[in-house]
Amino acid sequence: MFRSSDRRGFFGAGLAIAAAFLGRGRAFSAGASTALGQSAESRLGELGLTLPAPPAPIATYVRAVKVGSLLFVSGHGPAAAPDGKSYAGKVGRDLTLEQGRAAARLVGLNVLASVRSTLGSLDRVARVVKVLGMVNATEDFTQQPQVVNGFSDLMVEIFGEERGKGARSAVGMGSLPNNIPVEVEAIFEVEG
């Protein structure tokens, strides 16, 4: 039972409960495979994707923090595309829905780079738990979920349908740091 005097507070108690729940009754071995029978690392290679260098934090925070079996990944913006193209501005004014989705996919590559840097291998990811996608959009733009699908679809491509889909929120924002079009933070369940 939670007591209001508990020093962990509501967040700490909820985190402890979530970590305990996620650790029960599930065993994952190193190199857990996707629904396609491949490890996440080999799937990345098969798709011809190369992860960028993990982005440096732009303020006072770290890219990711592992607490128990959960990896909390800070908000990330899009990496530059392999052709050097970068995205900036508001979706619905400066960028189309498709460009926003492409930017969200590039955010996914940055997040995966931070996950690999923190864990040593994407194969340690047991599943995507929760995603918060923030879209820098005009007031009348209402397709934030379709934009954030760029991120979520990449997670499914890498980890498979069961492990790559998690709970998710997709919201519109009046602005984002450095005028990026999409920012995503995520929680992963990890082994070890």
TABELPE-V809961 format. One record per pair of residues at least 24 apart in sequence whose ideal C-beta (glycine too) atoms are under 7 Angstrom apart, sorted by the first residue. I is the first residue (numbers start at 1). GAP is how many residues later the second one is. D is the distance in whole Angstrom. If there is no record, write none. Layout:
i,gap,d
I,GAP,D
I,GAP,D
This chain:
i,gap,d
15,52,7
18,52,7
19,48,7
19,49,4
19,50,6
19,51,6
22,47,6
22,48,7
22,167,5
23,46,5
28,98,5
28,163,5
30,93,6
31,92,4
32,91,6
32,94,6
34,125,6
34,126,3
34,129,7
35,125,3
35,126,5
35,127,6
36,124,6
39,84,5
40,82,4
40,83,5
40,85,6
40,118,5
40,119,6
41,80,6
41,81,5
41,82,5
43,115,5
44,78,7
44,114,6
47,110,6
49,60,7
51,58,6
51,61,6
51,62,4
51,65,6
52,27,4
52,57,6
52,58,6
52,61,5
53,60,7
54,59,4
54,60,5
54,63,4
55,55,5
58,119,6
63,51,4
63,55,7
64,50,5
64,51,7
64,54,4
66,52,7
66,124,7
69,120,6
69,121,6
70,59,7
70,117,6
70,119,6
71,44,7
71,47,6
71,48,7
71,117,4
71,119,5
72,115,6
73,38,6
73,41,6
73,42,6
73,112,6
73,113,5
73,115,7
74,111,6
75,108,5
75,109,7
75,110,4
76,31,5
76,34,4
76,35,5
76,38,7
76,107,7
76,108,6
77,30,6
77,33,7
77,101,7
77,103,4
77,106,6
78,25,4
78,28,4
78,29,5
78,32,7
78,102,6
78,104,6
79,27,5
79,30,5
79,31,5
81,25,6
87,94,5
88,91,5
88,92,7
88,93,7
89,90,6
89,92,6
90,46,5
90,47,6
90,48,5
91,44,6
91,45,7
91,46,5
91,50,6
91,56,6
91,90,5
92,45,5
92,46,4
92,48,7
92,49,3
93,45,5
95,86,5
97,46,6
97,49,6
97,50,6
100,35,6
100,47,4
100,81,6
100,82,6
101,45,7
101,46,5
101,48,6
101,49,4
102,48,6
103,47,7
103,78,5
103,79,5
104,29,7
104,43,6
104,44,6
104,46,3
104,47,4
104,78,5
104,80,7
105,45,4
105,46,7
105,49,5
107,44,6
107,75,5
107,77,5
108,43,4
108,46,4
108,47,6
111,73,6
111,75,6
112,46,7
115,73,6
119,71,6
122,36,7
124,66,5
124,67,5
124,68,6
125,34,6
125,63,5
125,65,6
126,37,7
126,63,4
126,64,6
126,65,5
127,36,4
127,39,7
127,62,5
128,27,5
128,31,7
128,35,7
128,36,6
128,37,7
128,38,4
128,58,7
128,60,6
129,37,5
129,38,7
129,58,4
129,59,6
129,60,5
130,36,5
130,37,5
130,56,7
130,57,4
131,35,6
131,37,4
131,53,6
131,55,5
132,37,5
132,52,7
132,53,5
133,35,7
133,37,4
133,49,7
133,51,5
134,37,6
134,39,5
134,42,6
134,48,7
134,49,5
135,35,7
135,37,5
135,38,6
135,46,7
135,47,6
136,37,5
136,39,6
136,40,4
136,44,7
136,45,5
137,35,4
137,36,7
141,31,6
144,26,4
144,27,6
144,28,5
145,25,4
147,35,6
151,33,5
